[in-house]
Amino acid sequence: MSEEIQNNQVIELLLNHKSIRKYEDKIVPDNLVETIIKAGQQAAFAFQVYSVLLSRKNENHPFHAPLYFIICIDLHKIGKIMEKRNWKLIMNDISCLMLGLQDAAYMAQNMVIAAESLGLGTCYIGSVPYYADKITESFKLPPKVFPLVGLTIGYPAENPPIRPRYPMEFVLFEDEYPEFDEKTINKAMKKMDEGYLSQDYYKNLNAKIKLIVDRDETFDLDNYSWIEHISRKLGQWDPSPQKMLEQFQKRGFDLEDKSK
């Protein structure tokens, strides 16, 4: 490894990222909160169609984190600004959501990097879109604001190991997308499974997902790992988009083509 990489604190921070699910009962100062938000705002963006909600009522937060942010796609604000110039938002909601997904995701990741650089721990909460209606009620959100992802932040009360990632050849494809051979697929699966098994990750969490499809159970907590876990999620959950479509519709996003 070259010296410029070895001595690069940003690279070191990124390569040592870990999700924190236990936090100290310690207040994060306002100046750090403001710095994290300002760092998030400096992310690249399409239209800045995002907003950030904040709760400090940690008794209701995931993992009782002192700070709970919810990063939202926000078409409400840009609509208000356009009205000032006598414009009306006519871009279809799917395109708006795609741009908003990018804006909100860039914002959220900058917040994570900033928080971790300040000695704080973070964890994304990806289930937020499924209860967007409840968040709407709690925060009194106007139409065209959609909660995309939650983010807990606080001082870490644990130091978990770094979780494994796919091998480089399963991620980086130069010039064209490859046809995967058995060796490449097996290597990727092995790295993920053996990495999590070596940490007893699912065993410690007792996190084996129950089979709800007609398959024989061949795993216990001694051999159940990431590949089986993610396969059971994607192979059993949410075959219909209706639940998610209803959340978008409740927030004022119409995903049907009515231009014809």
N, C-alpha and C positions, 0 to 999 in steps of 0.2 A: 504494500500500500504506500502510495507516494506521501511525502511529507505534508503537502498542502491539504491532503485529505485527512491525514492523521491529526493535524492540528486545527481542523475546521470544527468549531463548536456547533454550528448549525447542522452539519452532517451528522455529528455525534448525537445531537438531540433527536433528529429524525430517526436514526437507526436504533435508538434506544426507547422508542415510544412503547408504552404499555397502557392498557386500560386500568383505571383505578376504581375499585368498588367499595373501598373502605376509607373514610375520611376522618381527620381529627375534628373535634368540636371547637373550631377556631375560626374566627371571623376573618374574611378576606378584605383587606382595606379597600376603600373606595377608589383610591388612586390606581390600584392594580386592576380593578374592574374596568375603569375608564381606559386604561392602557390596552387591555385585552380587546375592548370594543374598537378602539382606534386602529389597532393592528388588523382586526377583522375587516374594517372598512377599507384598508389599503390593499385588499386583495383585488385581483383583476375582476372586472364585471362587464356585463352586457348593458344593463340599464339601471343597476342598483335597485332591482325590484326585490328587496328583502327588508325585513324588520327583525329585531331581536327582542324577545320577551324575557323578563328576568323575575324570578321569585327568590326571596331569601327566607321563606318559611320552611326551614329544612325538615321539620317533622313530616311534611308531605312529600318530600323529594325522594327520588330513587337513591338508595344507599344513604339517605339522610345527609346528602352533600350540602354544604353551606350555601352554595350557589347552584341554581338550576336555570339554565338558559333554554329557550326554545327559539330556534331560527326558523323564520317563516318566509314563504314566498309572498310578496306583498304587491299586488296590482292596484290596491286601493289608493296608495299615495301618488303613484304616477298618474292615475286617472284624475286626481284632484289638481295636479300640476298642469296636465294637459288642458283641463277646463279653463285655466287662466289664460291660455292662448287660443281659446275657442276651438279646441280639438276634441274629438271623441275617440276613445279606444275601440278600434274595430278589429285589431289583430285577433285571430281565432285563439281560443283558450288553450288548445294543445300547444301551439307555438309559444304562447306566453308562459305556460308552465315549464316548457323545456328551457327557456331562457332563465326563468326564475329558479329552476333547479340548479342551474350552473351558478348563478349569482349567490344563492344561499349556501351551496356547498363550498364555494371558494371562501366565503365569509367564515363559515364554521371551521374550516381547516386552519385558516389563519389564526382564529381564536385559540384553537388547540395548541398550535405551535407557540403562540405568545404565552399562553398560560404555563405550559411546561417549561419554557425558558425562564419563567419567574419562580420556578420551584413548586408549582402547583400540579395536581393530578387531574386527569380528565377522563370522561367516558361518554361516548355517544349513546343515545337512547333512540334506537331505530324504529320502535313501535309507535312513535308519536302520531303519524298520519292516521292510524286506525282509531284514535279517539280524538280527532280534530274537533268534533262537535263539543266535547266536554271542555277542551282547552278554550274554545271559542266562548263558551258560557262563562268560564272562570275569568278570562281576560277581556271579555266584552269586545271581541273582535268584530270589525265591520266586514261586509261581504268582500270577496276577492282577496282575502288574507288566508293563507293555508299553512298551518304548522307542519314543517317538513321533518325536523329532527331535533331531539333534545340533547342537551350537553350538560353533564354535571361537572362542577369544578370545585376544588378545595385542596387543602393541604393533605397529602397522602398519609394514611395510617397503615399502609402495607407497601411492600416492594416485590410485586410478583415478577416472575421471569419474563423475558421477551418471548412472545408467542411466535411459532414458526410461520414462514411464508413459502409460497411455491418457489421452485428453482427458477433461475433466470430464463432458461430456455422454454419454460412454460408460460412466460409472461411477455418477453420481448421478441417481436417478430419483425425482422428487417426485410424490407422490400415486398414481401408477400406473406399471407397467413399460411401456415404449414398444414399438411396432413399429419396428424399425430400417430406415431407408431406405438405399439404396446409398451416398448421400453420407456418412452418418454412419459406416457400416461402413468405407468406403474411407479416411475421414479417420483413424479409429482405427488401421487397418492401416498407413497411411503414416507416422503419427507414430512408431509402434514400429519399423518397418523402417528408416526414414531415420535415426532416432536411433541405432540400433545400427550401421548401415552407416557413419555419420559417425565412429564410434569404432573402426572395423575390428575389432569385438569378436570375431566368429566367425572372421574371417580370422586374427587374431593367435593365437587358440586352436587353429586348424585343427580346428574343432569341428563340421563338417558331418556330420549323421547320415546314414548310408547308407540308401538305399531298400531295403526288403525286401518291398515289395508291388509289384504289376504296374503301374508308372507310369513314364513316360519321365522321365529326369533332365534338368531344364531349368535347374538352378541350379549355379553354381560359387561359389567363395569371394568373388567380387567382387559377387554379388547375393544371396547366401544370408544371410537375416537372421532376426529373432525370430519372425515369423509362420510362416515355413516350418519353423523349428526346433521350435517348440512343436507345430505341426501334425503333424510326423513322429513326435514322441513320442506324442501322443494318438491318432494315426491308425494306429500300428503296434504299440505296446507293450501288453502285458498285456491282451489281449482277455478272458482268463479271470480271475476273482477267486481261483482256487484257491490260488495261491502265497501271497497275502495272508491268505486264510482259514486256511491251514495255520499261519502264524505266530501268528495269534490263538489257534488251538486249542492250539498248543504252550504258550502262556502261560496256559492255563486259561480262556479266554473262549469260551463256547458261543453262537454266533450263530444257532442254529436255534430255532424256537419249539416247545418241548416242554411247553407249559402245557395243550395240548388233551388 
